[in-house]
């Protein structure tokens, strides 16, 4: 998806047209889900795929009409028989694709895409909403909007604030579900409008404090399940990107004052696996002053209790300490670094899913 959005930015800068095809409905089995996209250029080349074969060929052919008219098109496919010939799709379902023109003339469109890129790259969440009624699109304005909590909307659905206000009211539940959907909303004139809403949620950042054996197993596993991993150690030989090829970033920072160097927020996950009690306590004390979604510290119950007692003496409360997952990880009888990493990442997934 990132390459598609980057290509849209490039097409704006080069003043060229493109067509964005998005699967907006899906019924029945298929390896391409709702929200899957394909960006089609005027020469027929494209980035991404919505399934290949006849489905993609018909979509590209329809895109040529969009280039000519500047009006979106909704295509319906039956995923059996000729519509799935020579594709990797399974038979038996139905699919609908929305093809929208992407024109440099569209006000706010570029700002919306740049915002999506920023969020997916560095954190945050919001809703990308697109009107999928073809007759509500205009040559110079796209009925598309990006909504983020506490921020001014980018773009407009061109139907009055009523629809936007409704989306804002539903934002939390849509973001929690993490699934695209179609909503039927009423505009200022009480006309029903169909809106395709996509939750835009960055892969959460996981900060791993300590670059030892357990960390070396956590990083690749967490990366594969959607965390953007940052490793921090105060020793140069352990803070080496060569040791963590799957990490997004590796830093050599002293543990003292380390949180001041990191953009930890309410979507962040913190895993404390340093080489000793002193560093664990130092990092934990800083972590408790953040809004991090998850704080986990490795070690036995005895070690945890010793650190907790010292922190209580320093003014922390039992309620604050209750935020900490320690001993870290789900109880699966883990003993080796590999097994411990599995238990920790499993707990991260559990928290991310809202089960904890």
Residue frames as qw, qx, qy, qz and C-alpha x, y, z in Angstrom:
[[0.000, 0.884, 0.467, 0.000, 0.00, 0.00, 0.00],
 [0.349, -0.734, 0.078, 0.577, 2.85, 2.36, 0.81],
 [0.369, -0.082, 0.572, 0.728, 4.17, 2.18, -2.76],
 [0.134, 0.656, 0.660, 0.341, 0.72, 3.05, -4.10],
 [0.189, -0.920, -0.266, 0.217, 0.44, 6.13, -1.92],
 [0.408, -0.549, 0.307, 0.662, 3.97, 7.22, -2.81],
 [0.337, 0.220, 0.663, 0.631, 3.16, 6.82, -6.50],
 [0.026, 0.845, 0.524, 0.103, 0.09, 9.04, -6.06],
 [0.297, -0.834, 0.023, 0.463, 2.30, 11.75, -4.55],
 [0.419, -0.237, 0.548, 0.684, 4.71, 11.36, -7.47],
 [0.261, 0.521, 0.684, 0.440, 1.87, 11.65, -10.01],
 [0.084, -0.932, -0.319, 0.152, 0.70, 14.90, -8.39],
 [0.359, -0.695, 0.255, 0.569, 4.19, 16.35, -8.55],
 [0.313, -0.083, 0.685, 0.653, 4.48, 15.33, -12.19],
 [0.430, 0.352, 0.044, -0.830, 1.00, 16.67, -12.97],
 [0.307, 0.089, -0.851, -0.417, -0.16, 13.28, -14.30],
 [0.740, -0.181, 0.020, -0.647, -3.47, 11.47, -13.93],
 [0.157, 0.139, -0.975, 0.073, -4.03, 8.04, -12.43],
 [0.704, -0.308, -0.269, -0.580, -6.95, 5.89, -11.31],
 [0.135, -0.311, 0.829, -0.445, -7.17, 4.24, -7.90],
 [0.704, -0.154, -0.556, -0.413, -9.05, 0.93, -7.84],
 [0.192, -0.302, 0.731, -0.581, -10.20, -0.29, -4.41],
 [0.391, -0.271, -0.867, -0.151, -12.12, -3.41, -3.45],
 [0.286, -0.286, 0.257, -0.878, -15.10, -2.03, -1.52],
 [0.822, -0.128, 0.212, -0.512, -17.25, -5.16, -1.21],
 [0.271, 0.340, -0.899, -0.060, -16.39, -8.82, -0.86],
 [0.802, -0.138, 0.306, -0.494, -18.65, -11.81, -0.36],
 [0.984, 0.177, -0.029, -0.001, -17.24, -15.31, -0.45],
 [0.776, -0.407, 0.233, 0.421, -13.66, -16.62, -0.42],
 [0.557, 0.773, -0.038, 0.301, -10.84, -14.63, -1.97],
 [0.718, -0.198, -0.173, 0.644, -7.20, -13.88, -1.15],
 [0.182, 0.298, 0.049, 0.936, -7.85, -10.18, -1.83],
 [0.178, -0.554, -0.703, 0.410, -9.71, -8.44, 0.97],
 [0.040, 0.924, 0.352, 0.144, -11.78, -5.30, 1.26],
 [0.259, -0.918, 0.145, 0.263, -9.58, -2.24, 1.01],
 [0.686, -0.109, 0.478, 0.537, -7.04, -3.85, -1.34],
 [0.255, 0.864, 0.005, -0.435, -5.89, -1.32, -3.92],
 [0.680, 0.166, 0.446, 0.558, -4.35, -1.02, -7.36],
 [0.058, 0.782, -0.031, -0.620, -3.14, 2.25, -8.93],
 [0.681, 0.415, 0.515, 0.315, -3.50, 2.41, -12.72],
 [0.167, -0.523, 0.226, 0.804, -1.57, 4.80, -14.94],
 [0.546, 0.616, 0.008, -0.568, -2.67, 6.19, -18.31],
 [0.335, 0.509, -0.726, -0.318, -0.34, 3.88, -20.22],
 [0.880, -0.080, -0.356, -0.305, -2.04, 0.85, -18.67],
 [0.480, 0.214, -0.716, 0.459, 0.76, 0.08, -16.22],
 [0.610, -0.655, -0.155, -0.418, -0.22, -0.38, -12.59],
 [0.139, 0.384, -0.746, 0.527, 1.07, -0.80, -9.05],
 [0.468, -0.065, 0.655, -0.590, -0.49, -3.32, -6.69],
 [0.273, -0.049, -0.864, -0.420, -3.05, -5.99, -7.52],
 [0.601, -0.084, 0.303, -0.735, -6.70, -6.73, -6.84],
 [0.827, 0.010, 0.507, -0.243, -6.45, -10.32, -8.03],
 [0.192, -0.342, 0.768, 0.507, -4.99, -10.60, -11.50],
 [0.282, 0.261, 0.892, 0.239, -6.43, -12.27, -14.59],
 [0.040, 0.580, 0.619, 0.529, -9.76, -11.22, -16.07],
 [0.313, -0.828, -0.411, 0.218, -10.79, -9.22, -12.99],
 [0.376, -0.586, 0.120, 0.708, -7.73, -7.02, -13.22],
 [0.279, 0.129, 0.592, 0.745, -7.93, -6.79, -17.01],
 [0.055, -0.727, -0.611, -0.309, -11.55, -5.57, -16.85],
 [0.363, -0.808, -0.236, 0.400, -10.61, -3.13, -14.10],
 [0.373, -0.349, 0.315, 0.800, -7.77, -1.64, -16.15],
 [0.156, 0.384, 0.660, 0.627, -10.06, -1.41, -19.19],
 [0.189, -0.834, -0.516, -0.053, -12.69, 0.43, -17.11],
 [0.432, -0.621, -0.052, 0.652, -9.99, 2.75, -15.78],
 [0.310, 0.088, 0.447, 0.834, -9.43, 4.03, -19.33],
 [0.101, -0.707, -0.573, -0.401, -13.04, 5.25, -19.30],
 [0.438, -0.791, -0.279, 0.325, -12.39, 7.04, -16.00],
 [0.449, -0.264, 0.217, 0.826, -9.39, 8.79, -17.55],
 [0.133, 0.360, 0.548, 0.743, -11.63, 10.03, -20.37],
 [0.281, -0.713, -0.510, -0.390, -14.63, 11.14, -18.31],
 [0.062, 0.388, -0.465, 0.793, -13.16, 12.06, -14.94],
 [0.710, -0.327, 0.046, -0.622, -16.11, 10.21, -13.36],
 [0.306, -0.336, 0.866, -0.208, -15.66, 7.23, -10.99],
 [0.698, 0.065, -0.559, -0.442, -16.90, 3.76, -11.90],
 [0.586, -0.303, 0.656, -0.367, -18.18, 0.92, -9.73],
 [0.543, 0.277, -0.725, -0.320, -17.54, -2.56, -11.11],
 [0.774, -0.252, 0.429, -0.391, -19.18, -5.75, -9.88],
 [0.382, 0.391, -0.820, -0.170, -17.66, -9.21, -10.38],
 [0.928, -0.209, 0.086, -0.297, -18.95, -12.70, -9.77],
 [0.112, -0.655, 0.747, 0.015, -15.96, -14.73, -8.61],
 [0.688, 0.037, 0.725, -0.010, -16.81, -17.83, -10.54],
 [0.695, 0.595, 0.392, 0.098, -16.64, -18.88, -14.14],
 [0.596, 0.599, 0.106, 0.524, -15.14, -16.40, -16.59],
 [0.144, -0.943, 0.082, -0.287, -14.57, -13.62, -14.06],
 [0.585, -0.685, 0.433, 0.027, -11.92, -15.64, -12.26],
 [0.918, 0.343, 0.042, 0.194, -10.27, -17.28, -15.23],
 [0.661, 0.398, -0.207, 0.601, -6.48, -17.15, -14.92],
 [0.210, -0.769, 0.234, -0.556, -6.62, -15.46, -11.50],
 [0.316, 0.150, -0.832, 0.431, -5.39, -16.50, -8.08],
 [0.478, -0.194, 0.276, -0.811, -8.87, -15.95, -6.66],
 [0.168, 0.110, 0.968, -0.147, -11.02, -18.72, -5.29],
 [0.239, -0.299, -0.632, -0.674, -14.43, -19.37, -6.82],
 [0.304, -0.488, -0.812, 0.101, -17.79, -18.78, -5.28],
 [0.183, -0.605, -0.406, 0.660, -18.05, -15.14, -4.15],
 [0.288, 0.844, 0.330, 0.311, -18.78, -11.64, -5.39],
 [0.499, -0.337, -0.058, 0.796, -16.69, -8.50, -5.40],
 [0.231, 0.924, 0.279, 0.121, -17.17, -4.81, -6.12],
 [0.594, -0.102, 0.048, 0.796, -14.39, -2.43, -7.11],
 [0.073, 0.949, 0.226, -0.207, -14.51, 1.36, -6.97],
 [0.631, 0.201, 0.194, 0.723, -12.35, 3.20, -9.52],
 [0.091, -0.927, -0.224, 0.286, -11.74, 6.83, -8.61],
 [0.545, 0.704, -0.036, 0.454, -9.91, 9.41, -10.70],
 [0.594, -0.593, -0.069, 0.539, -6.78, 10.81, -9.07],
 [0.428, 0.747, 0.197, 0.469, -6.24, 14.25, -10.54],
 [0.456, -0.039, -0.236, 0.857, -3.72, 16.96, -9.59],
 [0.159, -0.461, -0.216, -0.846, -6.68, 19.35, -9.87],
 [0.607, -0.568, -0.544, -0.113, -8.36, 17.85, -6.82],
 [0.145, -0.706, 0.326, -0.612, -8.18, 20.16, -3.86],
 [0.600, -0.527, 0.457, -0.392, -6.93, 18.52, -0.64],
 [0.980, 0.112, -0.137, -0.092, -6.35, 15.09, -2.26],
 [0.607, 0.467, -0.483, 0.425, -2.56, 15.35, -2.05],
 [0.202, -0.535, 0.499, -0.652, -2.71, 16.57, 1.55],
 [0.880, -0.212, 0.140, -0.402, -4.90, 13.59, 2.45],
 [0.934, 0.224, -0.248, 0.127, -2.49, 11.08, 0.92],
 [0.345, 0.551, -0.505, 0.568, 0.52, 12.74, 2.52],
 [0.507, -0.478, 0.395, -0.599, -1.24, 12.54, 5.90],
 [0.979, -0.048, -0.006, -0.197, -1.92, 8.82, 5.39],
 [0.750, 0.408, -0.388, 0.346, 1.74, 8.24, 4.53],
 [0.001, 0.594, -0.490, 0.638, 2.85, 10.14, 7.61],
 [0.724, -0.370, 0.298, -0.501, 0.59, 8.19, 9.96],
 [0.993, 0.076, -0.078, -0.046, 1.44, 4.78, 8.55],
 [0.650, 0.484, -0.391, 0.436, 5.12, 5.62, 8.77],
 [0.209, 0.371, -0.526, 0.736, 5.38, 7.16, 12.20],
 [0.125, -0.271, -0.826, 0.478, 2.27, 6.50, 14.23],
 [0.325, 0.169, 0.152, -0.918, -1.23, 7.66, 14.90],
 [0.202, 0.346, 0.912, 0.092, -4.67, 6.74, 13.60],
 [0.298, 0.350, 0.039, -0.887, -7.53, 8.24, 11.64],
 [0.602, 0.432, 0.662, -0.113, -10.30, 7.57, 9.14],
 [0.007, -0.226, 0.549, 0.804, -10.02, 7.88, 5.35],
 [0.450, 0.491, 0.666, -0.335, -13.53, 8.29, 3.96],
 [0.019, -0.153, 0.589, 0.793, -14.51, 8.36, 0.28],
 [0.625, 0.368, 0.266, -0.635, -17.92, 8.95, -1.29],
 [0.295, -0.090, 0.879, 0.364, -18.61, 6.05, -3.65],
 [0.470, 0.699, 0.497, -0.209, -21.71, 7.50, -5.35],
 [0.560, 0.166, 0.396, 0.708, -20.35, 8.28, -8.82],
 [0.126, 0.768, 0.412, 0.474, -22.70, 11.23, -9.40],
 [0.394, -0.902, -0.129, 0.118, -21.37, 13.17, -6.40],
 [0.649, -0.263, 0.230, 0.676, -17.86, 13.55, -7.83],
 [0.281, 0.934, 0.065, -0.211, -16.82, 16.75, -9.57],
 [0.746, 0.572, -0.102, 0.324, -14.08, 17.52, -12.07],
 [0.269, 0.659, -0.377, 0.593, -12.09, 19.70, -9.67],
 [0.384, -0.471, 0.538, -0.584, -13.08, 18.37, -6.25],
 [0.529, -0.016, -0.847, -0.054, -13.04, 14.82, -4.88],
 [0.645, -0.563, 0.009, -0.516, -15.52, 14.00, -2.08],
 [0.814, 0.001, -0.483, 0.321, -12.87, 12.52, 0.17],
 [0.296, -0.833, 0.205, -0.420, -11.79, 13.35, 3.71],
 [0.626, 0.067, -0.662, 0.407, -9.31, 12.36, 6.38],
 [0.508, -0.740, -0.038, -0.438, -10.41, 12.61, 9.99],
 [0.584, 0.114, -0.620, 0.512, -8.11, 12.47, 13.01],
 [0.482, -0.725, -0.468, 0.153, -8.99, 13.02, 16.64],
 [0.394, -0.746, -0.087, 0.530, -8.30, 16.54, 17.79],
 [0.320, -0.212, 0.443, 0.810, -7.20, 17.66, 14.32],
 [0.438, 0.517, -0.004, -0.736, -8.87, 19.73, 11.63],
 [0.803, 0.314, 0.506, 0.004, -10.39, 17.54, 8.88],
 [0.120, -0.417, 0.569, 0.698, -8.52, 17.40, 5.58],
 [0.083, -0.133, -0.804, -0.573, -10.83, 17.51, 2.57],
 [0.482, 0.115, 0.301, -0.815, -14.62, 17.30, 2.48],
 [0.324, 0.230, 0.916, 0.058, -17.39, 14.83, 1.70],
 [0.104, -0.051, -0.387, -0.915, -19.27, 17.70, -0.02],
 [0.379, -0.467, -0.729, -0.328, -22.47, 16.98, 1.82],
 [0.416, -0.745, 0.013, -0.522, -22.39, 19.19, 4.87],
 [0.035, -0.525, 0.721, -0.451, -20.96, 18.66, 8.33],
 [0.828, -0.210, 0.195, -0.481, -23.63, 16.13, 9.31],
 [0.949, 0.202, -0.242, 0.022, -21.86, 13.23, 7.63],
 [0.430, 0.515, -0.538, 0.511, -18.47, 14.23, 8.98],
 [0.398, -0.471, 0.454, -0.643, -19.86, 14.59, 12.50],
 [0.946, -0.091, 0.036, -0.310, -21.37, 11.11, 12.27],
 [0.812, 0.351, -0.393, 0.251, -18.02, 9.65, 11.23],
 [0.089, 0.548, -0.547, 0.627, -16.31, 11.37, 14.14],
 [0.693, -0.346, 0.301, -0.557, -18.89, 9.86, 16.51],
 [0.991, 0.061, 0.006, -0.119, -18.21, 6.40, 15.07],
 [0.378, 0.741, -0.540, 0.128, -14.43, 6.82, 14.89],
 [0.352, -0.508, 0.731, -0.289, -13.51, 4.88, 18.02],
 [0.829, 0.069, 0.500, -0.240, -15.57, 1.83, 17.12],
 [0.776, 0.622, -0.100, -0.044, -14.28, 1.79, 13.52],
 [0.197, 0.733, -0.621, 0.197, -10.67, 2.10, 14.64],
 [0.560, -0.352, 0.688, -0.299, -11.17, -0.64, 17.23],
 [0.889, 0.271, 0.325, -0.173, -12.57, -2.98, 14.57],
 [0.283, -0.547, 0.600, 0.512, -9.65, -2.13, 12.22],
 [0.444, 0.267, 0.796, 0.311, -11.75, -3.11, 9.17],
 [0.115, 0.070, -0.316, -0.939, -12.90, -1.04, 6.16],
 [0.208, 0.477, 0.834, -0.182, -16.65, -0.75, 5.70],
 [0.018, -0.374, -0.440, -0.816, -19.38, 1.03, 3.77],
 [0.014, 0.432, 0.614, -0.661, -21.66, 3.38, 5.69],
 [0.049, 0.612, 0.566, 0.550, -24.90, 4.90, 4.40],
 [0.210, -0.404, -0.378, 0.806, -25.16, 8.42, 5.78],
 [0.196, 0.832, 0.501, 0.134, -27.52, 11.32, 5.13],
 [0.389, 0.194, 0.015, 0.900, -26.23, 14.68, 3.96],
 [0.044, 0.194, 0.304, -0.932, -27.58, 18.12, 4.82],
 [0.495, 0.076, -0.280, -0.819, -30.48, 17.64, 2.37],
 [0.724, -0.082, 0.555, -0.400, -31.35, 14.21, 3.86],
 [0.778, 0.461, -0.357, -0.233, -30.10, 12.44, 0.73],
 [0.895, -0.331, 0.289, 0.080, -28.55, 9.05, 1.44],
 [0.379, 0.785, -0.490, -0.019, -24.85, 8.84, 0.54],
 [0.980, -0.120, -0.071, 0.142, -22.61, 5.78, 0.55],
 [0.037, -0.878, 0.462, -0.118, -19.21, 6.29, 2.17],
 [0.907, 0.085, -0.345, 0.224, -16.31, 3.83, 2.04],
 [0.353, -0.862, 0.284, -0.225, -14.46, 4.24, 5.33],
 [0.833, 0.214, -0.414, 0.299, -10.94, 2.92, 5.90],
 [0.593, -0.795, 0.081, 0.102, -9.27, 2.95, 9.32],
 [0.575, 0.638, -0.356, 0.368, -5.70, 4.15, 8.88],
 [0.710, -0.684, 0.161, -0.048, -3.65, 2.78, 11.76],
 [0.290, 0.720, -0.625, 0.086, 0.11, 2.68, 11.92],
 [0.837, -0.067, -0.507, 0.195, 1.87, -0.48, 12.89],
 [0.497, -0.865, 0.017, -0.076, 2.61, 0.28, 16.56],
 [0.341, 0.681, -0.554, 0.337, 6.13, 1.06, 17.67],
 [0.898, -0.404, -0.158, 0.077, 7.77, -1.43, 20.00],
 [0.101, 0.819, -0.475, 0.306, 10.71, -0.08, 21.98],
 [0.940, -0.174, -0.256, 0.144, 13.01, -2.84, 23.23],
 [0.157, -0.880, 0.389, -0.223, 15.41, -1.73, 25.95],
 [0.616, -0.432, 0.656, 0.056, 18.42, -4.03, 25.92],
 [0.609, 0.576, -0.414, -0.354, 20.17, -5.70, 23.01],
 [0.330, -0.409, 0.847, -0.087, 20.94, -9.13, 24.43],
 [0.056, -0.022, 0.971, 0.230, 19.94, -12.69, 23.58],
 [0.248, 0.534, 0.753, -0.292, 16.22, -12.32, 24.31],
 [0.246, 0.717, 0.000, -0.653, 16.02, -9.12, 22.29],
 [0.052, 0.382, -0.740, -0.551, 17.64, -10.82, 19.31],
 [0.060, 0.249, 0.958, 0.131, 14.72, -13.26, 19.29],
 [0.173, 0.653, 0.526, -0.517, 11.98, -10.69, 20.05],
 [0.095, 0.562, -0.228, -0.790, 12.88, -8.34, 17.20],
 [0.133, 0.105, -0.781, -0.601, 12.38, -10.60, 14.14],
 [0.043, -0.405, -0.912, 0.051, 9.26, -12.19, 15.61],
 [0.062, 0.671, 0.414, -0.612, 7.63, -8.87, 16.56],
 [0.085, 0.430, -0.397, -0.807, 8.53, -7.37, 13.17],
 [0.078, -0.071, -0.895, -0.434, 6.81, -10.21, 11.35],
 [0.089, -0.583, -0.804, 0.080, 3.55, -9.67, 13.22],
 [0.086, 0.806, 0.398, 0.430, 3.32, -5.95, 12.49],
 [0.429, -0.844, -0.089, 0.310, 5.36, -4.07, 15.10],
 [0.462, 0.770, -0.205, 0.390, 7.88, -1.42, 14.12],
 [0.823, -0.467, -0.172, 0.275, 10.73, -2.31, 16.42],
 [0.178, 0.847, -0.317, 0.389, 13.29, 0.08, 17.88],
 [0.861, -0.245, -0.313, 0.317, 16.17, -1.39, 19.91],
 [0.046, -0.892, 0.255, -0.370, 18.08, 0.64, 22.50],
 [0.871, -0.302, -0.191, 0.335, 21.22, -0.35, 24.37],
 [0.177, -0.964, 0.176, 0.090, 23.97, 1.68, 26.02],
 [0.590, -0.420, 0.582, 0.371, 26.78, -0.51, 24.65],
 [0.334, 0.601, -0.421, -0.592, 28.03, 0.00, 21.12],
 [0.049, 0.214, -0.948, -0.231, 28.60, -3.70, 20.42],
 [0.192, 0.375, 0.883, -0.206, 24.97, -4.45, 21.34],
 [0.327, 0.747, 0.260, -0.517, 23.48, -1.37, 19.68],
 [0.118, -0.350, 0.686, 0.627, 24.55, -2.54, 16.22],
 [0.677, 0.353, -0.026, -0.646, 22.05, -2.65, 13.35],
 [0.443, 0.349, -0.798, -0.211, 23.88, -5.72, 12.02],
 [0.044, -0.018, 0.927, -0.372, 22.62, -7.62, 15.05],
 [0.338, 0.481, 0.643, -0.491, 19.01, -6.59, 14.34],
 [0.101, 0.004, 0.617, 0.781, 18.35, -6.59, 10.57],
 [0.115, -0.568, -0.767, -0.274, 14.58, -6.70, 11.18],
 [0.215, -0.639, -0.414, 0.611, 14.55, -3.61, 13.41],
 [0.281, 0.890, 0.283, 0.220, 13.35, -0.28, 12.10],
 [0.094, 0.860, -0.310, 0.394, 15.93, 1.55, 14.22],
 [0.824, -0.281, -0.325, 0.369, 18.78, 0.71, 16.59],
 [0.003, 0.895, -0.136, 0.424, 20.19, 3.33, 18.98],
 [0.631, -0.058, -0.500, 0.590, 23.09, 3.57, 21.37],
 [0.248, -0.727, -0.007, -0.640, 21.63, 5.65, 24.18],
 [0.091, 0.154, -0.776, 0.605, 22.40, 5.70, 27.91],
 [0.292, -0.497, -0.812, -0.093, 19.43, 4.30, 29.81],
 [0.190, -0.536, -0.410, 0.713, 19.40, 7.32, 32.08],
 [0.209, 0.581, 0.018, -0.786, 17.02, 9.84, 30.51],
 [0.228, 0.010, 0.831, 0.508, 16.34, 7.56, 27.54],
 [0.227, 0.650, 0.722, -0.063, 12.60, 8.34, 27.33],
 [0.052, 0.808, 0.039, -0.585, 13.40, 11.95, 26.56],
 [0.073, -0.424, 0.660, 0.615, 15.04, 10.77, 23.34],
 [0.071, 0.180, 0.936, 0.295, 12.10, 8.68, 22.13],
 [0.379, -0.111, -0.172, -0.903, 8.64, 9.71, 20.82],
 [0.112, -0.210, -0.956, 0.170, 6.76, 7.39, 23.17],
 [0.414, -0.132, -0.031, -0.900, 2.99, 7.93, 23.12],
 [0.674, -0.061, 0.480, -0.558, -0.25, 6.13, 23.98],
 [0.898, 0.332, -0.128, -0.257, 0.18, 3.72, 21.06],
 [0.314, 0.632, -0.694, 0.140, 3.71, 2.64, 22.04],
 [0.951, -0.265, -0.155, -0.037, 4.80, -0.70, 23.49],
 [0.004, 0.783, -0.567, 0.256, 7.79, -0.86, 25.85],
 [0.967, -0.124, -0.217, 0.052, 9.71, -4.06, 26.58],
 [0.174, -0.841, 0.472, -0.198, 12.42, -3.83, 29.25],
 [0.992, -0.038, -0.015, 0.122, 15.03, -6.57, 28.91],
 [0.158, 0.860, -0.444, 0.195, 18.27, -4.86, 29.94],
 [0.661, 0.265, -0.660, 0.240, 21.25, -6.66, 31.46],
 [0.369, -0.053, -0.705, 0.603, 20.52, -5.93, 35.12],
 [0.226, -0.683, -0.653, 0.237, 18.22, -4.77, 37.92],
 [0.209, -0.524, -0.094, 0.821, 19.62, -1.25, 38.05],
 [0.039, 0.095, -0.499, -0.860, 18.96, -0.51, 34.38],
 [0.182, -0.448, -0.834, -0.266, 15.58, -2.24, 34.47],
 [0.222, -0.678, -0.535, 0.453, 14.50, -0.08, 37.40],
 [0.131, -0.411, 0.124, 0.893, 15.81, 3.09, 35.75],
 [0.111, -0.082, -0.661, -0.738, 13.96, 2.42, 32.49],
 [0.225, -0.528, -0.817, -0.049, 10.79, 1.30, 34.28],
 [0.172, -0.595, -0.380, 0.687, 10.67, 4.46, 36.38],
 [0.049, 0.299, -0.315, -0.899, 10.79, 6.51, 33.18],
 [0.149, -0.208, -0.842, -0.476, 8.28, 4.26, 31.41],
 [0.152, -0.566, -0.763, 0.272, 5.70, 4.76, 34.17],
 [0.015, -0.577, -0.141, 0.804, 5.73, 8.48, 33.44],
 [0.120, 0.127, -0.607, -0.776, 4.66, 7.88, 29.82],
 [0.693, 0.179, 0.212, -0.665, 1.26, 7.05, 28.33],
 [0.185, 0.299, -0.884, -0.309, 2.60, 3.87, 26.71],
 [0.795, -0.091, -0.242, -0.549, -0.06, 1.29, 25.94],
 [0.964, -0.152, -0.212, 0.050, 2.11, -1.58, 27.15],
 [0.028, -0.762, 0.592, -0.262, 4.98, -1.77, 29.63],
 [0.979, -0.133, -0.147, -0.038, 6.62, -5.13, 30.24],
 [0.074, -0.776, 0.604, -0.168, 9.70, -5.99, 32.31],
 [0.801, 0.144, -0.581, 0.009, 11.57, -9.27, 32.25],
 [0.053, 0.417, -0.715, 0.559, 12.55, -11.10, 35.42],
 [0.364, -0.272, -0.880, 0.138, 11.25, -13.28, 38.21],
 [0.390, -0.787, -0.394, -0.270, 8.55, -12.29, 40.67],
 [0.659, -0.546, -0.175, 0.487, 11.27, -11.85, 43.31],
 [0.420, 0.022, 0.181, 0.889, 13.25, -9.44, 41.14],
 [0.088, -0.612, -0.446, -0.647, 10.05, -7.57, 40.24],
 [0.520, -0.760, -0.390, 0.003, 9.08, -7.18, 43.89],
 [0.597, -0.367, -0.063, 0.711, 12.50, -5.78, 44.82],
 [0.221, 0.211, 0.304, 0.902, 12.25, -3.16, 42.05],
 [0.277, -0.685, -0.506, -0.445, 8.64, -2.35, 42.94],
 [0.574, -0.661, -0.351, 0.333, 9.57, -1.77, 46.60],
 [0.447, -0.218, 0.069, 0.865, 12.25, 0.71, 45.61],
 [0.025, 0.377, 0.441, 0.814, 9.91, 2.53, 43.25],
 [0.416, -0.733, -0.517, -0.149, 7.24, 2.74, 45.95],
 [0.554, -0.537, -0.195, 0.606, 9.83, 4.28, 48.24],
 [0.298, -0.041, 0.256, 0.919, 10.53, 6.84, 45.52],
 [0.269, 0.321, 0.201, -0.886, 6.91, 7.92, 45.36],
 [0.375, 0.008, -0.704, -0.603, 5.32, 5.72, 42.72],
 [0.647, -0.112, 0.363, -0.661, 1.93, 4.24, 43.59],
 [0.469, 0.005, 0.883, -0.014, 0.68, 0.68, 43.50],
 [0.595, 0.653, 0.365, -0.293, -1.86, 1.77, 40.90],
 [0.310, 0.804, -0.412, -0.297, 0.95, 2.98, 38.63],
 [0.179, -0.419, 0.886, 0.089, 2.85, -0.28, 39.08],
 [0.646, 0.251, 0.678, -0.246, -0.26, -2.26, 38.15],
 [0.568, 0.715, -0.143, -0.381, 0.27, -1.10, 34.56],
 [0.075, 0.626, -0.760, -0.157, 3.39, -3.24, 34.29],
 [0.964, 0.087, -0.166, -0.191, 3.38, -6.75, 32.84],
 [0.237, 0.572, -0.731, 0.287, 5.95, -8.54, 34.98],
 [0.469, -0.264, 0.682, 0.495, 7.05, -11.25, 34.85],
 [0.366, 0.486, -0.291, -0.739, 6.73, -10.40, 31.18],
 [0.314, 0.188, -0.825, -0.431, 4.98, -12.60, 28.63],
 [0.827, -0.175, -0.138, -0.515, 2.22, -15.17, 28.67],
 [0.516, -0.434, 0.715, -0.184, 2.75, -18.18, 30.91],
 [0.868, 0.340, -0.245, -0.265, 3.71, -21.00, 28.55],
 [0.897, -0.339, 0.216, 0.185, 6.59, -22.55, 30.51],
 [0.584, 0.762, -0.170, 0.223, 9.17, -20.67, 28.41],
 [0.754, -0.543, 0.130, 0.345, 12.84, -21.19, 29.29],
 [0.625, 0.053, 0.320, 0.710, 15.07, -20.48, 26.27],
 [0.017, -0.389, 0.072, 0.918, 15.48, -17.00, 24.71],
 [0.176, -0.090, -0.702, -0.685, 13.45, -18.21, 21.73],
 [0.287, -0.505, -0.813, -0.024, 10.60, -19.46, 23.91],
 [0.189, -0.550, -0.383, 0.718, 10.66, -16.33, 26.07],
 [0.044, 0.190, -0.326, -0.925, 10.42, -14.21, 22.91],
 [0.247, -0.318, -0.796, -0.452, 7.36, -16.19, 21.79],
 [0.287, -0.591, -0.693, 0.298, 5.66, -15.61, 25.15],
 [0.137, -0.468, -0.118, 0.865, 6.45, -11.87, 25.08],
 [0.126, 0.066, -0.501, -0.854, 5.28, -11.30, 21.51],
 [0.250, -0.429, -0.844, -0.202, 2.15, -13.34, 22.20],
 [0.209, -0.624, -0.526, 0.539, 1.36, -10.98, 25.07],
 [0.035, -0.326, 0.186, 0.926, 1.98, -7.97, 22.83],
 [0.194, -0.177, -0.729, -0.632, -0.47, -9.37, 20.28],
 [0.263, -0.541, -0.787, 0.137, -3.01, -10.02, 23.03],
 [0.132, -0.577, -0.279, 0.756, -2.80, -6.42, 24.26],
 [0.030, 0.186, -0.432, -0.882, -2.91, -5.03, 20.70],
 [0.211, -0.305, -0.822, -0.433, -6.07, -7.01, 19.98],
 [0.397, -0.435, 0.033, -0.807, -7.79, -5.42, 22.99],
 [0.788, -0.276, -0.540, -0.102, -7.98, -8.63, 25.02],
 [0.657, -0.295, -0.426, 0.548, -5.84, -7.21, 27.85]]
